[in-house]
């Protein structure tokens, strides 16, 4: 099993592209930055449906000017269960142009998975904490992760840890991770180098 952290999302996407010759690949992202438009699920021009790229619904500009395969980087939420999901899993769609949230990731595995770790579960002051601001998961409305993250940080922390566990266990042969929060990326690298600090 390969586990690798990437400092650059394009490097991670290139590595996934290389692995595509050896098996199924997929992208999974934290439910942050853009919520997806449930009334307009397949529209590539709807900013709510774009999870990685620029501009994003949240205003997060990490991907501004980033190119992949000579084009502006733009990765859409995989949202429409009947129209997109089956075509995605039958390799009719480019797996590096779509990503799934934790909801779509449950119940599937791929040989190699790229996980985009968002700004929702971050490492600060020698421990994990919840950053509610970038969370866009409104599923369940009053009991949504977004609502819980503002009302009950301890419960939200447990939910987020579980979500990342799900996302990080979808790759059968390899898991690649790109952190959108650099401080968290650096902390996790140090934890991996010295697990006794956990």
N, CA and C atoms as an extended XYZ file, in Angstrom:
594
Properties=species:S:1:pos:R:3:atomname:S:1:resname:S:1:resid:I:1 pbc="F F F"
N         0.851       -1.184        0.000 N   UNK     1
C         0.000        0.000        0.000 CA  UNK     1
C         0.888        1.236        0.000 C   UNK     1
N         0.596        2.136       -0.913 N   UNK     2
C         1.331        3.396       -1.023 CA  UNK     2
C         0.544        4.477       -0.287 C   UNK     2
N         1.228        5.259        0.529 N   UNK     3
C         0.627        6.445        1.143 CA  UNK     3
C         1.602        7.585        0.922 C   UNK     3
N         1.096        8.667        0.350 N   UNK     4
C         1.996        9.785        0.047 CA  UNK     4
C         1.256       11.107        0.185 C   UNK     4
N         1.945       12.087        0.743 N   UNK     5
C         1.417       13.445        0.862 CA  UNK     5
C         2.083       14.301       -0.202 C   UNK     5
N         1.267       15.087       -0.883 N   UNK     6
C         1.764       15.971       -1.942 CA  UNK     6
C         1.643       17.419       -1.491 C   UNK     6
N         2.662       18.209       -1.813 N   UNK     7
C         2.634       19.641       -1.513 CA  UNK     7
C         1.924       20.427       -2.605 C   UNK     7
N         1.722       19.804       -3.744 N   UNK     8
C         1.158       20.485       -4.911 CA  UNK     8
C         0.069       19.587       -5.505 C   UNK     8
N        -1.110       20.130       -5.716 N   UNK     9
C        -2.207       19.309       -6.230 CA  UNK     9
C        -1.932       18.790       -7.637 C   UNK     9
N        -1.229       19.571       -8.452 N   UNK    10
C        -0.938       19.129       -9.815 CA  UNK    10
C        -0.029       17.903       -9.782 C   UNK    10
N         0.927       17.885       -8.870 N   UNK    11
C         1.786       16.704       -8.734 CA  UNK    11
C         0.959       15.480       -8.348 C   UNK    11
N        -0.006       15.668       -7.458 N   UNK    12
C        -0.863       14.545       -7.064 CA  UNK    12
C        -1.702       14.062       -8.242 C   UNK    12
N        -2.275       14.997       -9.001 N   UNK    13
C        -3.081       14.620      -10.160 CA  UNK    13
C        -2.239       13.910      -11.218 C   UNK    13
N        -1.015       14.378      -11.429 N   UNK    14
C        -0.119       13.707      -12.374 CA  UNK    14
C         0.191       12.288      -11.924 C   UNK    14
N         0.422       12.110      -10.640 N   UNK    15
C         0.704       10.771      -10.127 CA  UNK    15
C        -0.517        9.857      -10.290 C   UNK    15
N        -1.689       10.379      -10.039 N   UNK    16
C        -2.907        9.588      -10.257 CA  UNK    16
C        -3.060        9.228      -11.731 C   UNK    16
N        -2.775       10.181      -12.596 N   UNK    17
C        -2.845        9.921      -14.037 CA  UNK    17
C        -1.891        8.785      -14.423 C   UNK    17
N        -0.693        8.795      -13.864 N   UNK    18
C         0.273        7.726      -14.124 CA  UNK    18
C        -0.238        6.381      -13.619 C   UNK    18
N        -0.918        6.382      -12.484 N   UNK    19
C        -1.441        5.152      -11.890 CA  UNK    19
C        -2.662        4.630      -12.645 C   UNK    19
N        -3.270        5.455      -13.426 N   UNK    20
C        -4.476        5.082      -14.161 CA  UNK    20
C        -4.240        3.876      -15.071 C   UNK    20
N        -3.018        3.721      -15.526 N   UNK    21
C        -2.683        2.585      -16.389 CA  UNK    21
C        -2.694        1.278      -15.599 C   UNK    21
N        -2.584        1.370      -14.286 N   UNK    22
C        -2.485        0.180      -13.437 CA  UNK    22
C        -3.758       -0.119      -12.662 C   UNK    22
N        -4.777        0.722      -12.791 N   UNK    23
C        -6.015        0.474      -12.049 CA  UNK    23
C        -6.926        1.674      -12.019 C   UNK    23
N        -8.035        1.511      -11.357 N   UNK    24
C        -9.054        2.559      -11.237 CA  UNK    24
C        -8.556        3.654      -10.298 C   UNK    24
N        -8.794        4.897      -10.677 N   UNK    25
C        -8.414        6.045       -9.849 CA  UNK    25
C        -9.656        6.862       -9.524 C   UNK    25
N        -9.582        7.627       -8.449 N   UNK    26
C       -10.703        8.477       -8.050 CA  UNK    26
C       -10.198        9.625       -7.193 C   UNK    26
N       -10.990       10.682       -7.145 N   UNK    27
C       -10.723       11.833       -6.282 CA  UNK    27
C       -11.843       11.966       -5.265 C   UNK    27
N       -11.461       12.226       -4.024 N   UNK    28
C       -12.429       12.453       -2.952 CA  UNK    28
C       -12.028       13.753       -2.258 C   UNK    28
N       -13.009       14.612       -2.015 N   UNK    29
C       -12.718       15.906       -1.390 CA  UNK    29
C       -13.568       16.119       -0.144 C   UNK    29
N       -13.012       16.888        0.775 N   UNK    30
C       -13.803       17.313        1.923 CA  UNK    30
C       -14.976       18.145        1.414 C   UNK    30
N       -16.070       18.103        2.145 N   UNK    31
C       -17.280       18.829        1.748 CA  UNK    31
C       -17.118       20.280        2.204 C   UNK    31
N       -16.254       20.986        1.498 N   UNK    32
C       -15.927       22.372        1.831 CA  UNK    32
C       -15.843       23.203        0.548 C   UNK    32
N       -15.799       24.497        0.719 N   UNK    33
C       -15.548       25.496       -0.333 CA  UNK    33
C       -16.713       25.726       -1.294 C   UNK    33
N       -17.412       24.677       -1.721 N   UNK    34
C       -18.594       24.862       -2.576 CA  UNK    34
C       -19.597       23.770       -2.230 C   UNK    34
N       -20.856       24.143       -2.233 N   UNK    35
C       -21.883       23.240       -1.723 CA  UNK    35
C       -22.478       22.307       -2.766 C   UNK    35
N       -22.288       22.597       -4.050 N   UNK    36
C       -22.974       21.831       -5.084 CA  UNK    36
C       -24.412       22.325       -5.188 C   UNK    36
N       -24.898       22.463       -6.387 N   UNK    37
C       -26.256       22.960       -6.600 CA  UNK    37
C       -27.176       21.782       -6.880 C   UNK    37
N       -28.011       21.437       -5.933 N   UNK    38
C       -28.875       20.266       -6.072 CA  UNK    38
C       -29.951       20.449       -7.139 C   UNK    38
N       -30.193       21.680       -7.572 N   UNK    39
C       -31.189       21.926       -8.618 CA  UNK    39
C       -30.554       22.011      -10.000 C   UNK    39
N       -29.238       22.094      -10.039 N   UNK    40
C       -28.510       22.262      -11.299 CA  UNK    40
C       -27.221       21.427      -11.226 C   UNK    40
N       -27.377       20.123      -11.030 N   UNK    41
C       -26.281       19.236      -10.654 CA  UNK    41
C       -25.195       19.028      -11.710 C   UNK    41
N       -25.530       19.153      -12.983 N   UNK    42
C       -24.548       18.804      -14.017 CA  UNK    42
C       -23.889       20.007      -14.679 C   UNK    42
N       -24.241       21.205      -14.279 N   UNK    43
C       -23.764       22.432      -14.919 CA  UNK    43
C       -22.327       22.761      -14.495 C   UNK    43
N       -21.421       22.711      -15.480 N   UNK    44
C       -20.016       23.038      -15.229 CA  UNK    44
C       -19.782       24.538      -15.048 C   UNK    44
N       -20.720       25.356      -15.458 N   UNK    45
C       -20.554       26.810      -15.334 CA  UNK    45
C       -21.125       27.350      -14.035 C   UNK    45
N       -21.734       26.495      -13.248 N   UNK    46
C       -22.298       26.896      -11.971 CA  UNK    46
C       -21.204       26.814      -10.911 C   UNK    46
N       -20.831       27.929      -10.337 N   UNK    47
C       -19.715       27.992       -9.380 CA  UNK    47
C       -19.934       27.085       -8.172 C   UNK    47
N       -21.199       26.837       -7.822 N   UNK    48
C       -21.483       25.954       -6.681 CA  UNK    48
C       -21.071       24.512       -6.947 C   UNK    48
N       -20.973       24.126       -8.203 N   UNK    49
C       -20.647       22.745       -8.558 CA  UNK    49
C       -19.154       22.481       -8.693 C   UNK    49
N       -18.346       23.529       -8.655 N   UNK    50
C       -16.894       23.371       -8.816 CA  UNK    50
C       -16.244       23.293       -7.438 C   UNK    50
N       -15.525       22.188       -7.182 N   UNK    51
C       -14.879       22.009       -5.888 CA  UNK    51
C       -13.408       22.424       -5.915 C   UNK    51
N       -12.742       22.207       -7.036 N   UNK    52
C       -11.329       22.578       -7.155 CA  UNK    52
C       -11.187       23.429       -8.403 C   UNK    52
N       -10.662       24.610       -8.245 N   UNK    53
C       -10.491       25.522       -9.363 CA  UNK    53
C       -10.611       26.952       -8.883 C   UNK    53
N       -10.773       27.831       -9.835 N   UNK    54
C       -10.912       29.250       -9.496 CA  UNK    54
C       -11.860       29.892      -10.492 C   UNK    54
N       -12.813       30.657      -10.011 N   UNK    55
C       -13.119       30.966       -8.616 CA  UNK    55
C       -13.942       29.853       -7.966 C   UNK    55
N       -13.898       29.810       -6.633 N   UNK    56
C       -14.731       28.891       -5.861 CA  UNK    56
C       -15.813       29.688       -5.151 C   UNK    56
N       -16.902       29.023       -4.846 N   UNK    57
C       -18.030       29.660       -4.176 CA  UNK    57
C       -17.601       30.351       -2.880 C   UNK    57
N       -16.680       29.751       -2.138 N   UNK    58
C       -16.252       30.297       -0.847 CA  UNK    58
C       -15.331       31.510       -0.979 C   UNK    58
N       -14.770       31.705       -2.169 N   UNK    59
C       -13.788       32.771       -2.347 CA  UNK    59
C       -12.358       32.301       -2.113 C   UNK    59
N       -12.179       31.067       -1.682 N   UNK    60
C       -10.849       30.486       -1.454 CA  UNK    60
C       -10.093       30.495       -2.777 C   UNK    60
N        -8.893       31.082       -2.789 N   UNK    61
C        -8.194       31.277       -4.064 CA  UNK    61
C        -6.913       30.451       -4.210 C   UNK    61
N        -6.806       29.347       -3.500 N   UNK    62
C        -5.626       28.494       -3.569 CA  UNK    62
C        -5.322       28.040       -4.992 C   UNK    62
N        -6.351       27.850       -5.802 N   UNK    63
C        -6.163       27.287       -7.140 CA  UNK    63
C        -6.118       28.340       -8.247 C   UNK    63
N        -6.055       29.588       -7.879 N   UNK    64
C        -6.002       30.653       -8.874 CA  UNK    64
C        -4.743       30.512       -9.724 C   UNK    64
N        -4.939       30.442      -11.037 N   UNK    65
C        -3.821       30.343      -11.975 CA  UNK    65
C        -3.213       28.961      -12.110 C   UNK    65
N        -3.764       27.971      -11.412 N   UNK    66
C        -3.204       26.616      -11.479 CA  UNK    66
C        -3.701       25.926      -12.740 C   UNK    66
N        -2.776       25.309      -13.457 N   UNK    67
C        -3.120       24.605      -14.694 CA  UNK    67
C        -2.791       23.122      -14.560 C   UNK    67
N        -3.603       22.318      -15.229 N   UNK    68
C        -3.379       20.877      -15.294 CA  UNK    68
C        -3.633       20.437      -16.725 C   UNK    68
N        -2.654       19.786      -17.309 N   UNK    69
C        -2.709       19.361      -18.709 CA  UNK    69
C        -2.950       20.558      -19.636 C   UNK    69
N        -2.343       21.687      -19.307 N   UNK    70
C        -2.413       22.874      -20.149 CA  UNK    70
C        -3.686       23.688      -20.021 C   UNK    70
N        -4.595       23.289      -19.149 N   UNK    71
C        -5.866       24.015      -18.969 CA  UNK    71
C        -5.989       24.480      -17.526 C   UNK    71
N        -6.831       25.500      -17.327 N   UNK    72
C        -7.132       25.929      -15.960 CA  UNK    72
C        -7.688       24.735      -15.196 C   UNK    72
N        -7.188       24.526      -14.001 N   UNK    73
C        -7.647       23.413      -13.183 CA  UNK    73
C        -9.104       23.639      -12.780 C   UNK    73
N        -9.950       22.671      -13.093 N   UNK    74
C       -11.365       22.765      -12.756 CA  UNK    74
C       -11.889       21.351      -12.522 C   UNK    74
N       -12.282       21.065      -11.289 N   UNK    75
C       -12.798       19.749      -10.928 CA  UNK    75
C       -14.176       19.939      -10.310 C   UNK    75
N       -15.127       19.202      -10.860 N   UNK    76
C       -16.538       19.355      -10.491 CA  UNK    76
C       -16.954       18.292       -9.487 C   UNK    76
N       -17.869       18.683       -8.596 N   UNK    77
C       -18.484       17.707       -7.712 CA  UNK    77
C       -19.202       16.658       -8.552 C   UNK    77
N       -19.066       15.413       -8.198 N   UNK    78
C       -19.850       14.321       -8.762 CA  UNK    78
C       -21.168       14.339       -7.998 C   UNK    78
N       -22.252       14.743       -8.663 N   UNK    79
C       -23.479       15.016       -7.917 CA  UNK    79
C       -24.710       14.243       -8.381 C   UNK    79
N       -24.875       14.089       -9.666 N   UNK    80
C       -26.127       13.524      -10.162 CA  UNK    80
C       -26.048       11.997      -10.165 C   UNK    80
N       -26.762       11.388       -9.222 N   UNK    81
C       -26.670        9.938       -9.021 CA  UNK    81
C       -27.018        9.157      -10.287 C   UNK    81
N       -28.073        9.528      -10.994 N   UNK    82
C       -28.511        8.772      -12.171 CA  UNK    82
C       -27.735        9.125      -13.430 C   UNK    82
N       -27.343       10.376      -13.580 N   UNK    83
C       -26.683       10.817      -14.815 CA  UNK    83
C       -25.165       10.651      -14.741 C   UNK    83
N       -24.571       11.010      -13.607 N   UNK    84
C       -23.109       11.051      -13.523 CA  UNK    84
C       -22.456        9.826      -12.879 C   UNK    84
N       -23.026        9.313      -11.801 N   UNK    85
C       -22.349        8.271      -11.032 CA  UNK    85
C       -22.006        7.038      -11.862 C   UNK    85
N       -22.993        6.451      -12.530 N   UNK    86
C       -22.730        5.218      -13.274 CA  UNK    86
C       -21.749        5.463      -14.418 C   UNK    86
N       -21.876        6.585      -15.086 N   UNK    87
C       -20.956        6.898      -16.182 CA  UNK    87
C       -19.538        7.122      -15.650 C   UNK    87
N       -19.441        7.719      -14.476 N   UNK    88
C       -18.140        7.926      -13.851 CA  UNK    88
C       -17.481        6.582      -13.553 C   UNK    88
N       -18.209        5.686      -12.921 N   UNK    89
C       -17.643        4.389      -12.539 CA  UNK    89
C       -17.439        3.454      -13.716 C   UNK    89
N       -18.083        3.725      -14.848 N   UNK    90
C       -17.852        2.941      -16.070 CA  UNK    90
C       -16.764        3.565      -16.939 C   UNK    90
N       -16.031        4.530      -16.383 N   UNK    91
C       -14.920        5.197      -17.072 CA  UNK    91
C       -15.353        5.975      -18.315 C   UNK    91
N       -16.584        6.436      -18.321 N   UNK    92
C       -17.045        7.287      -19.418 CA  UNK    92
C       -16.669        8.747      -19.166 C   UNK    92
N       -16.378        9.093      -17.919 N   UNK    93
C       -15.951       10.439      -17.547 CA  UNK    93
C       -14.495       10.383      -17.105 C   UNK    93
N       -13.771       11.451      -17.339 N   UNK    94
C       -12.393       11.555      -16.864 CA  UNK    94
C       -12.424       11.638      -15.333 C   UNK    94
N       -11.827       10.667      -14.633 N   UNK    95
C       -11.893       10.666      -13.174 CA  UNK    95
C       -11.108       11.799      -12.516 C   UNK    95
N       -10.315       12.524      -13.285 N   UNK    96
C        -9.588       13.657      -12.720 CA  UNK    96
C       -10.288       14.986      -12.988 C   UNK    96
N       -11.501       14.919      -13.505 N   UNK    97
C       -12.306       16.130      -13.700 CA  UNK    97
C       -13.507       16.151      -12.761 C   UNK    97
N       -13.680       15.062      -12.006 N   UNK    98
C       -14.783       14.943      -11.054 CA  UNK    98
C       -14.238       14.500       -9.710 C   UNK    98
N       -14.933       14.885       -8.652 N   UNK    99
C       -14.572       14.412       -7.321 CA  UNK    99
C       -15.844       14.093       -6.549 C   UNK    99
N       -15.690       13.248       -5.575 N   UNK   100
C       -16.810       12.857       -4.733 CA  UNK   100
C       -16.615       13.426       -3.342 C   UNK   100
N       -17.724       13.665       -2.661 N   UNK   101
C       -17.660       13.991       -1.239 CA  UNK   101
C       -17.693       12.672       -0.470 C   UNK   101
N       -17.701       12.743        0.834 N   UNK   102
C       -17.766       11.535        1.648 CA  UNK   102
C       -19.042       10.761        1.370 C   UNK   102
N       -20.113       11.451        0.993 N   UNK   103
C       -21.380       10.761        0.723 CA  UNK   103
C       -21.261        9.843       -0.488 C   UNK   103
N       -20.652       10.316       -1.537 N   UNK   104
C       -20.488        9.498       -2.729 CA  UNK   104
C       -19.379        8.474       -2.600 C   UNK   104
N       -18.464        8.691       -1.665 N   UNK   105
C       -17.308        7.802       -1.513 CA  UNK   105
C       -17.625        6.548       -0.715 C   UNK   105
N       -18.659        6.605        0.118 N   UNK   106
C       -18.988        5.432        0.925 CA  UNK   106
C       -19.486        4.311        0.020 C   UNK   106
N       -18.918        3.149        0.211 N   UNK   107
C       -19.359        2.002       -0.566 CA  UNK   107
C       -18.569        1.766       -1.836 C   UNK   107
N       -17.617        2.630       -2.162 N   UNK   108
C       -16.779        2.334       -3.323 CA  UNK   108
C       -15.310        2.336       -2.924 C   UNK   108
N       -14.551        1.622       -3.703 N   UNK   109
C       -13.102        1.660       -3.586 CA  UNK   109
C       -12.531        1.837       -4.976 C   UNK   109
N       -11.347        2.364       -5.034 N   UNK   110
C       -10.597        2.454       -6.283 CA  UNK   110
C        -9.193        1.945       -5.953 C   UNK   110
N        -8.438        1.609       -6.971 N   UNK   111
C        -7.074        1.154       -6.712 CA  UNK   111
C        -6.233        2.274       -6.105 C   UNK   111
N        -6.367        3.474       -6.692 N   UNK   112
C        -5.601        4.632       -6.221 CA  UNK   112
C        -6.559        5.798       -6.017 C   UNK   112
N        -6.495        6.408       -4.853 N   UNK   113
C        -7.405        7.498       -4.508 CA  UNK   113
C        -6.610        8.731       -4.130 C   UNK   113
N        -7.036        9.868       -4.662 N   UNK   114
C        -6.487       11.150       -4.253 CA  UNK   114
C        -7.480       11.805       -3.308 C   UNK   114
N        -7.022       12.192       -2.137 N   UNK   115
C        -7.880       12.831       -1.137 CA  UNK   115
C        -7.457       14.287       -1.004 C   UNK   115
N        -8.402       15.176       -1.202 N   UNK   116
C        -8.142       16.600       -0.970 CA  UNK   116
C        -8.667       16.913        0.426 C   UNK   116
N        -7.730       17.116        1.334 N   UNK   117
C        -8.036       17.380        2.746 CA  UNK   117
C        -8.298       18.873        2.872 C   UNK   117
N        -9.511       19.211        3.230 N   UNK   118
C        -9.922       20.614        3.265 CA  UNK   118
C        -9.508       21.358        4.515 C   UNK   118
N       -10.070       22.538        4.637 N   UNK   119
C        -9.745       23.413        5.769 CA  UNK   119
C       -10.731       23.243        6.915 C   UNK   119
N       -11.479       22.136        6.911 N   UNK   120
C       -12.477       21.878        7.949 CA  UNK   120
C       -11.876       21.209        9.181 C   UNK   120
N       -11.003       20.224        8.980 N   UNK   121
C       -10.321       19.534       10.071 CA  UNK   121
C        -8.852       19.935        9.991 C   UNK   121
N        -8.446       20.785       10.919 N   UNK   122
C        -7.099       21.346       10.855 CA  UNK   122
C        -6.335       21.088       12.153 C   UNK   122
N        -5.025       21.152       12.043 N   UNK   123
C        -4.151       20.946       13.198 CA  UNK   123
C        -3.676       22.301       13.699 C   UNK   123
N        -4.022       22.602       14.950 N   UNK   124
C        -3.590       23.839       15.581 CA  UNK   124
C        -3.242       23.560       17.044 C   UNK   124
N        -2.215       24.211       17.539 N   UNK   125
C        -1.822       24.102       18.948 CA  UNK   125
C        -1.711       22.652       19.414 C   UNK   125
N        -1.011       21.844       18.629 N   UNK   126
C        -0.745       20.437       18.964 CA  UNK   126
C        -1.983       19.553       19.061 C   UNK   126
N        -3.006       19.873       18.270 N   UNK   127
C        -4.188       19.018       18.274 CA  UNK   127
C        -5.134       19.346       17.128 C   UNK   127
N        -6.079       18.426       16.911 N   UNK   128
C        -7.084       18.622       15.865 CA  UNK   128
C        -8.163       19.570       16.336 C   UNK   128
N        -8.619       20.402       15.422 N   UNK   129
C        -9.714       21.321       15.718 CA  UNK   129
C       -10.587       21.472       14.473 C   UNK   129
N       -11.785       21.963       14.692 N   UNK   130
C       -12.741       22.162       13.609 CA  UNK   130
C       -12.743       23.625       13.193 C   UNK   130
N       -12.666       23.842       11.892 N   UNK   131
C       -12.815       25.176       11.315 CA  UNK   131
C       -14.136       25.163       10.554 C   UNK   131
N       -15.165       25.738       11.126 N   UNK   132
C       -16.513       25.669       10.552 CA  UNK   132
C       -16.681       26.520        9.297 C   UNK   132
N       -15.888       27.553        9.141 N   UNK   133
C       -16.094       28.523        8.060 CA  UNK   133
C       -16.142       27.913        6.656 C   UNK   133
N       -15.205       27.041        6.258 N   UNK   134
C       -15.254       26.535        4.885 CA  UNK   134
C       -16.214       25.361        4.657 C   UNK   134
N       -16.823       24.838        5.732 N   UNK   135
C       -17.725       23.684        5.589 CA  UNK   135
C       -18.973       24.105        4.817 C   UNK   135
N       -19.340       23.302        3.816 N   UNK   136
C       -20.528       23.593        3.001 CA  UNK   136
C       -21.530       22.441        3.030 C   UNK   136
N       -21.390       21.547        3.994 N   UNK   137
C       -22.287       20.405        4.122 CA  UNK   137
C       -23.526       20.826        4.914 C   UNK   137
N       -24.614       21.076        4.162 N   UNK   138
C       -25.880       21.466        4.767 CA  UNK   138
C       -26.870       20.305        4.793 C   UNK   138
N       -26.418       19.094        4.440 N   UNK   139
C       -27.309       17.932        4.389 CA  UNK   139
C       -27.869       17.681        5.783 C   UNK   139
N       -29.186       17.660        5.881 N   UNK   140
C       -29.843       17.481        7.168 CA  UNK   140
C       -30.244       18.793        7.827 C   UNK   140
N       -29.933       19.895        7.189 N   UNK   141
C       -30.247       21.247        7.682 CA  UNK   141
C       -29.901       21.466        9.157 C   UNK   141
N       -30.850       21.249       10.075 N   UNK   142
C       -30.604       21.536       11.494 CA  UNK   142
C       -29.578       20.600       12.128 C   UNK   142
N       -29.388       19.420       11.528 N   UNK   143
C       -28.409       18.472       12.056 CA  UNK   143
C       -27.243       18.285       11.083 C   UNK   143
N       -27.070       19.247       10.194 N   UNK   144
C       -25.985       19.169        9.209 CA  UNK   144
C       -24.632       19.390        9.891 C   UNK   144
N       -23.595       18.951        9.222 N   UNK   145
C       -22.248       19.175        9.754 CA  UNK   145
C       -21.984       20.667        9.925 C   UNK   145
N       -22.448       21.484        8.991 N   UNK   146
C       -22.233       22.931        9.086 CA  UNK   146
C       -22.829       23.475       10.391 C   UNK   146
N       -24.061       23.082       10.683 N   UNK   147
C       -24.730       23.545       11.900 CA  UNK   147
C       -24.027       23.011       13.146 C   UNK   147
N       -23.717       21.726       13.143 N   UNK   148
C       -23.055       21.106       14.296 CA  UNK   148
C       -21.694       21.747       14.539 C   UNK   148
N       -20.983       22.071       13.479 N   UNK   149
C       -19.636       22.650       13.621 CA  UNK   149
C       -19.655       23.966       14.378 C   UNK   149
N       -20.753       24.709       14.284 N   UNK   150
C       -20.851       25.965       15.035 CA  UNK   150
C       -21.400       25.763       16.443 C   UNK   150
N       -22.227       24.727       16.636 N   UNK   151
C       -22.892       24.541       17.927 CA  UNK   151
C       -22.173       23.586       18.869 C   UNK   151
N       -21.541       22.547       18.313 N   UNK   152
C       -20.950       21.506       19.145 CA  UNK   152
C       -19.637       21.033       18.515 C   UNK   152
N       -18.563       21.748       18.816 N   UNK   153
C       -17.253       21.465       18.200 CA  UNK   153
C       -16.781       20.037       18.492 C   UNK   153
N       -17.069       19.527       19.686 N   UNK   154
C       -16.624       18.186       20.040 CA  UNK   154
C       -17.304       17.139       19.152 C   UNK   154
N       -18.589       17.276       18.938 N   UNK   155
C       -19.317       16.346       18.077 CA  UNK   155
C       -18.856       16.495       16.624 C   UNK   155
N       -18.673       17.727       16.190 N   UNK   156
C       -18.210       17.975       14.823 CA  UNK   156
C       -16.831       17.369       14.604 C   UNK   156
N       -15.967       17.467       15.607 N   UNK   157
C       -14.627       16.893       15.506 CA  UNK   157
C       -14.710       15.375       15.319 C   UNK   157
N       -15.581       14.725       16.080 N   UNK   158
C       -15.741       13.270       15.949 CA  UNK   158
C       -16.275       12.910       14.566 C   UNK   158
N       -17.245       13.675       14.078 N   UNK   159
C       -17.802       13.418       12.743 CA  UNK   159
C       -16.750       13.603       11.657 C   UNK   159
N       -15.960       14.660       11.765 N   UNK   160
C       -14.933       14.915       10.750 CA  UNK   160
C       -13.841       13.852       10.771 C   UNK   160
N       -13.425       13.431       11.939 N   UNK   161
C       -12.420       12.363       12.009 CA  UNK   161
C       -12.942       11.102       11.330 C   UNK   161
N       -14.210       10.790       11.552 N   UNK   162
C       -14.816        9.626       10.913 CA  UNK   162
C       -14.867        9.794        9.402 C   UNK   162
N       -15.193       10.977        8.935 N   UNK   163
C       -15.250       11.232        7.497 CA  UNK   163
C       -13.879       11.060        6.844 C   UNK   163
N       -12.873       11.597        7.477 N   UNK   164
C       -11.536       11.456        6.898 CA  UNK   164
C       -11.073       10.002        6.939 C   UNK   164
N       -11.467        9.267        7.963 N   UNK   165
C       -11.154        7.842        7.992 CA  UNK   165
C       -11.772        7.148        6.773 C   UNK   165
N       -13.019        7.452        6.486 N   UNK   166
C       -13.701        6.873        5.317 CA  UNK   166
C       -12.946        7.235        4.038 C   UNK   166
N       -12.629        8.511        3.879 N   UNK   167
C       -11.964        8.952        2.650 CA  UNK   167
C       -10.577        8.334        2.503 C   UNK   167
N        -9.857        8.226        3.599 N   UNK   168
C        -8.489        7.717        3.545 CA  UNK   168
C        -8.417        6.192        3.394 C   UNK   168
N        -9.548        5.518        3.463 N   UNK   169
C        -9.547        4.059        3.325 CA  UNK   169
C       -10.221        3.596        2.035 C   UNK   169
N       -10.393        4.481        1.069 N   UNK   170
C       -11.021        4.088       -0.193 CA  UNK   170
C       -10.010        3.536       -1.202 C   UNK   170
N        -8.740        3.782       -1.019 N   UNK   171
C        -7.725        3.310       -1.965 CA  UNK   171
C        -7.232        1.922       -1.601 C   UNK   171
N        -7.342        0.992       -2.526 N   UNK   172
C        -6.920       -0.382       -2.274 CA  UNK   172
C        -5.408       -0.560       -2.395 C   UNK   172
N        -4.800        0.189       -3.310 N   UNK   173
C        -3.363        0.043       -3.547 CA  UNK   173
C        -2.573        1.304       -3.212 C   UNK   173
N        -3.250        2.448       -3.188 N   UNK   174
C        -2.543        3.681       -2.895 CA  UNK   174
C        -3.478        4.799       -2.501 C   UNK   174
N        -3.021        5.624       -1.568 N   UNK   175
C        -3.771        6.799       -1.131 CA  UNK   175
C        -2.821        7.991       -1.184 C   UNK   175
N        -3.230        9.007       -1.925 N   UNK   176
C        -2.458       10.234       -2.045 CA  UNK   176
C        -3.261       11.363       -1.414 C   UNK   176
N        -2.582       12.242       -0.721 N   UNK   177
C        -3.280       13.303        0.002 CA  UNK   177
C        -2.672       14.654       -0.337 C   UNK   177
N        -3.560       15.610       -0.589 N   UNK   178
C        -3.162       17.012       -0.743 CA  UNK   178
C        -3.934       17.810        0.296 C   UNK   178
N        -3.214       18.556        1.121 N   UNK   179
C        -3.831       19.371        2.160 CA  UNK   179
C        -4.007       20.803        1.667 C   UNK   179
N        -5.203       21.333        1.805 N   UNK   180
C        -5.440       22.725        1.430 CA  UNK   180
C        -4.961       23.684        2.511 C   UNK   180
N        -4.706       23.185        3.699 N   UNK   181
C        -4.168       23.993        4.792 CA  UNK   181
C        -2.721       23.554        5.031 C   UNK   181
N        -1.790       24.420        4.743 N   UNK   182
C        -0.361       24.068        4.803 CA  UNK   182
C         0.113       23.753        6.224 C   UNK   182
N        -0.427       24.442        7.205 N   UNK   183
C        -0.023       24.169        8.586 CA  UNK   183
C        -0.411       22.742        8.984 C   UNK   183
N        -1.583       22.319        8.555 N   UNK   184
C        -2.024       20.948        8.824 CA  UNK   184
C        -1.142       19.949        8.088 C   UNK   184
N        -0.810       20.248        6.839 N   UNK   185
C         0.064       19.359        6.061 CA  UNK   185
C         1.399       19.160        6.773 C   UNK   185
N         1.994       20.248        7.222 N   UNK   186
C         3.287       20.162        7.903 CA  UNK   186
C         3.188       19.368        9.198 C   UNK   186
N         2.101       19.564        9.940 N   UNK   187
C         1.913       18.838       11.204 CA  UNK   187
C         1.749       17.344       10.951 C   UNK   187
N         0.973       16.973        9.942 N   UNK   188
C         0.762       15.553        9.652 CA  UNK   188
C         2.069       14.901        9.192 C   UNK   188
N         2.843       15.610        8.397 N   UNK   189
C         4.149       15.058        7.987 CA  UNK   189
C         5.019       14.785        9.209 C   UNK   189
N         5.025       15.696       10.168 N   UNK   190
C         5.820       15.503       11.384 CA  UNK   190
C         5.276       14.348       12.215 C   UNK   190
N         3.949       14.204       12.265 N   UNK   191
C         3.348       13.101       13.000 CA  UNK   191
C         3.712       11.748       12.387 C   UNK   191
N         3.771       11.719       11.063 N   UNK   192
C         4.130       10.484       10.364 CA  UNK   192
C         5.593       10.139       10.634 C   UNK   192
N         6.447       11.165       10.646 N   UNK   193
C         7.865       10.937       10.912 CA  UNK   193
C         8.109       10.487       12.349 C   UNK   193
N         7.283       10.996       13.281 N   UNK   194
C         7.441       10.665       14.684 CA  UNK   194
C         6.076       10.377       15.304 C   UNK   194
N         5.539        9.160       15.120 N   UNK   195
C         4.189        8.825       15.595 CA  UNK   195
C         4.008        8.933       17.106 C   UNK   195
N         5.076        8.932       17.865 N   UNK   196
C         4.934        9.032       19.321 CA  UNK   196
C         4.375       10.389       19.740 C   UNK   196
N         4.344       11.353       18.815 N   UNK   197
C         3.798       12.675       19.120 CA  UNK   197
C         2.276       12.726       19.025 C   UNK   197
N         1.653       11.645       18.551 N   UNK   198
C         0.198       11.654       18.356 CA  UNK   198
C        -0.513       11.594       19.684 C   UNK   198
